[in-house]
Amino acid sequence: MSNSDINIAPSGGGVGAFIEGIDLRQDLSDNLVGTLRSALGEHGVLFFRDQDISPEDHIAFAEKFAPININRFFAHVDGHPKIAQVLKEPDQKKNIGGGWHTDHTYDIEPAMGSILVARETPTHGGDTMYASTCSAYETLSDGFKVMLKGLKGLHSSRHVFGPQARYVENGDDTVGRLGNNEAATQDAVHPLIIRHPISGRESIYVNPGFTIGKPEHTYRFQWAPGSIAFWDNRASWHYAVNDYHGARRLMHRITVEGEALAA
C-alpha cells in the first residue's frame, strides 16, 4: 500500500481527519506510517472506519509508531496484556473517561497517543468528543498567552487512580474495570504550554477537569464496530459521552509511548 492509495479528509469540525483507502490489517510501509504520523500531528486525531482488525493487528499497528505503554490500572483484554479494555455493561451507571482529559500525563515522558478500537457499540449514543488543544491556545488573547508561558503544572495519578480516587470510591460499579490502585504513585511536572513534537504548534497541556468554551474546536465522533480513533495526547483532549445506560459498550485501547515535553 502506498501513500497514493489513501485519502486524508478533515472532519469538518475543529479537530481530526478521516483516513480513507487504508486496510490496517496490512503491513504498512515506513513511508505510509510517516504520512500518518504527520497527519496525526496536524489534525490531532485520526479516524478510521470499517476496520476488521484482530488484537494482533491492533498491536502491530500501534508498534509501528512507538513501543506500547501497558496501562497500570485498566483491566486487560484476555490473552493480550498490551490492550486495555474499556467496558461499560448495561447495568453499570458510571463510564470510564466521562470528562475532558488526555491520557497518561502523570508520566515523566507522557504517552504520545492512544488507539481505540470499537468492538461493541450501543444502538444510540456512546460517542466520543475531541477538542484541539493547539487551536484552543491559538485563540487565547496575547496577554493570556504571555501569562501562561513559563508556568508549569503538577500531574499525578493519585487523585484519579489512587486508593481515595473517585473511580475507586464508586464501589461495585467499577469492579473488574479499574484496579491496582496501590500503583498510583506517579507524579510529573510539565509546562502548561508545550511545543508539539510533530507539528511544532504550541498547545495547552493541562489535565483533567477543564472545560471547553469554544465548540468550534471540537468534533463528536460516532462509533460503530470496526471504527478506530487514534488521538495525539499532546494535541487533543477527549470526552467519552455517557448517554447509553442499559446498553453495552466495549472498546479496546492501546497507548503508545511518547517523549519528554518542552515549552
C-alpha positions in Angstrom: 0.0 0.0 0.0 1.4 3.4 -1.0 0.6 7.0 0.1 -1.3 7.5 -3.2 -3.8 4.8 -2.1 -5.1 6.8 1.0 -7.1 10.0 1.4 -6.9 12.3 4.4 -10.2 14.2 4.8 -10.5 16.8 7.6 -13.5 16.1 9.8 -15.2 19.4 9.1 -15.1 20.2 12.9 -12.4 21.8 14.9 -10.2 18.7 15.2 -9.5 15.4 13.5 -9.3 13.9 10.0 -10.7 10.7 8.4 -8.2 8.3 6.8 -9.8 6.6 3.8 -8.5 3.8 1.5 -6.4 2.0 4.1 -6.5 -1.5 5.5 -4.9 -1.6 8.9 -4.5 -5.4 8.7 -1.7 -4.9 6.2 1.9 -4.3 7.0 2.2 -0.6 6.5 5.4 0.8 4.9 7.6 3.2 6.8 6.7 5.9 4.3 3.0 5.4 5.0 3.5 5.4 8.7 5.4 8.7 8.4 2.4 10.2 6.5 0.0 9.1 9.2 2.3 10.4 11.9 2.4 13.8 10.2 -1.4 13.8 9.8 -1.7 13.0 13.5 0.4 16.0 14.4 -1.5 18.3 12.0 -5.1 17.1 12.9 -4.8 15.8 16.4 -7.0 12.8 15.9 -7.2 10.2 13.0 -10.5 8.4 12.4 -10.8 5.1 10.6 -14.0 3.3 9.6 -14.8 -0.4 8.8 -11.5 -1.9 10.1 -11.9 -5.6 10.8 -8.7 -5.9 12.8 -7.7 -8.6 15.3 -6.0 -7.9 18.6 -2.7 -8.9 16.9 -3.3 -6.4 14.1 -4.1 -3.7 16.7 -0.8 -4.3 18.5 1.2 -4.4 15.2 -0.3 -1.1 14.0 0.4 0.6 17.4 4.0 -0.7 17.4 4.6 1.0 14.0 4.5 4.3 15.9 6.2 3.6 19.3 6.6 1.0 22.0 3.3 0.2 23.8 2.7 1.7 27.2 1.0 -1.0 29.2 -1.7 0.6 31.3 -1.3 0.0 35.1 -4.9 0.5 36.1 -7.3 -0.8 33.4 -8.4 -4.4 33.0 -6.6 -6.0 30.1 -8.1 -8.0 27.2 -7.8 -11.7 27.9 -4.6 -13.0 26.4 -3.4 -9.6 25.4 -1.9 -7.6 28.3 -0.8 -4.8 25.9 -4.5 -4.0 25.2 -6.6 -2.2 27.8 -10.3 -3.0 28.0 -12.7 0.0 28.2 -16.1 -1.5 29.1 -19.5 -0.4 30.4 -22.1 -3.1 30.9 -25.8 -2.5 30.7 -26.3 -2.5 34.5 -23.4 0.0 35.1 -24.0 3.7 35.5 -20.5 5.1 35.5 -18.4 5.1 32.4 -14.7 5.5 32.0 -13.4 8.7 30.6 -16.5 10.8 31.2 -14.8 14.1 31.4 -12.5 16.2 29.3 -8.9 14.8 29.7 -5.9 13.5 27.9 -4.1 10.2 28.8 -1.0 9.4 30.9 0.1 13.0 31.7 1.3 11.7 35.1 4.3 10.1 33.4 7.6 11.9 33.1 7.6 11.1 29.4 3.8 11.1 28.8 2.2 8.9 26.2 2.2 10.1 22.6 -1.2 8.8 21.7 -3.9 6.2 22.2 -5.6 3.9 19.6 -9.1 3.0 20.5 -10.9 0.2 18.6 -14.7 -0.2 18.9 -15.7 -3.8 19.4 -19.3 -3.5 20.6 -21.3 -0.2 20.5 -24.8 0.9 21.6 -27.5 1.3 19.1 -27.6 5.0 20.1 -25.1 7.2 21.9 -21.7 6.4 23.3 -19.9 9.0 21.1 -16.6 10.5 22.0 -15.9 14.2 21.7 -12.5 15.5 20.8 -11.1 19.0 21.1 -7.9 20.6 19.7 -5.6 22.0 22.3 -3.5 23.7 19.7 -6.4 25.6 18.2 -7.6 26.5 21.8 -4.2 28.0 22.5 -4.1 30.0 19.3 -7.4 31.7 20.1 -6.3 32.9 23.5 -5.6 36.6 23.9 -1.9 37.7 23.5 -1.8 38.7 27.2 -3.2 35.4 28.4 -0.6 33.6 26.2 2.2 35.6 27.8 0.9 34.8 31.3 0.7 31.1 30.7 4.1 30.7 29.1 6.7 29.7 31.6 4.2 28.2 34.0 4.2 24.5 34.9 1.6 22.1 36.2 1.9 19.1 38.5 0.2 15.9 37.2 -0.4 12.9 39.3 -2.1 9.5 39.0 -3.0 9.5 42.7 -6.2 11.6 42.6 -7.7 9.6 39.7 -6.5 6.0 40.3 -5.2 6.0 43.9 -6.8 4.4 47.0 -9.0 7.5 47.6 -9.7 8.3 43.9 -13.2 8.9 42.6 -13.2 5.7 40.5 -12.3 3.6 43.5 -15.0 5.3 45.6 -17.6 4.4 43.1 -17.6 0.9 44.6 -19.1 -2.1 42.8 -19.9 -0.1 39.6 -16.2 -0.2 38.6 -15.2 -3.6 39.9 -13.3 -5.5 37.3 -12.8 -2.4 35.1 -10.2 -0.5 37.1 -7.8 -1.6 39.8 -4.2 -1.8 41.1 -4.8 1.5 42.8 -1.7 1.0 45.1 0.4 1.5 42.0 -0.9 5.1 41.6 2.3 6.8 42.7 3.3 8.7 39.5 4.0 12.4 39.6 5.3 14.6 36.8 5.7 18.3 36.1 5.1 19.6 32.6 4.9 23.1 31.0 1.3 24.4 30.7 2.1 25.4 27.1 4.1 22.9 25.1 5.5 22.9 21.6 4.1 19.8 19.8 6.8 17.4 18.9 5.4 16.6 15.4 3.7 19.8 14.2 5.7 22.4 16.1 2.5 24.2 17.1 2.0 25.4 20.6 -0.5 23.5 22.7 -2.3 23.8 26.0 -1.2 20.9 28.2 -3.4 20.7 31.3 -5.4 17.7 32.7 -8.1 16.9 33.9 -11.1 18.9 35.0 -11.0 21.5 32.3 -14.0 22.6 30.1 -14.1 23.6 26.5 -15.6 27.0 25.9 -15.1 27.1 22.2 -17.2 24.5 20.4 -15.6 25.3 17.1 -12.5 23.4 18.3 -14.4 20.2 18.9 -15.7 17.2 16.9 -18.1 14.5 18.0 -17.2 11.1 16.7 -19.9 8.4 16.3 -18.7 4.9 16.8 -19.6 1.7 15.1 -18.0 -1.8 15.4 -14.7 -1.5 13.4 -14.3 2.2 14.0 -10.9 3.4 15.2 -9.7 6.7 16.7 -6.0 7.4 17.0 -5.6 10.6 19.0 -2.5 12.5 19.9 -2.4 13.3 23.7 -0.3 16.3 23.1 -2.7 18.0 20.6 -6.1 17.0 21.8 -8.5 16.3 24.7 -11.3 13.8 24.6 -14.6 13.1 26.4 -16.5 9.8 26.4 -20.2 10.7 26.5 -22.1 8.6 29.0 -25.6 8.6 27.4 -26.3 5.0 26.7 -27.5 3.5 30.0 -28.8 0.0 29.6 -26.6 -0.9 26.7 -23.1 -2.5 26.4 -20.1 -0.7 25.0 -16.8 -2.5 24.6 -13.6 -0.8 23.4 -10.0 -2.0 23.1 -7.3 0.6 23.7 -3.6 0.7 23.2 -1.5 3.6 24.3 1.9 4.2 22.8 5.0 5.8 24.4 5.9 9.4 23.9 8.8 11.7 25.0 9.6 14.5 27.4 7.8 17.6 26.6 9.3 21.1 26.1 7.9 24.6 26.0 
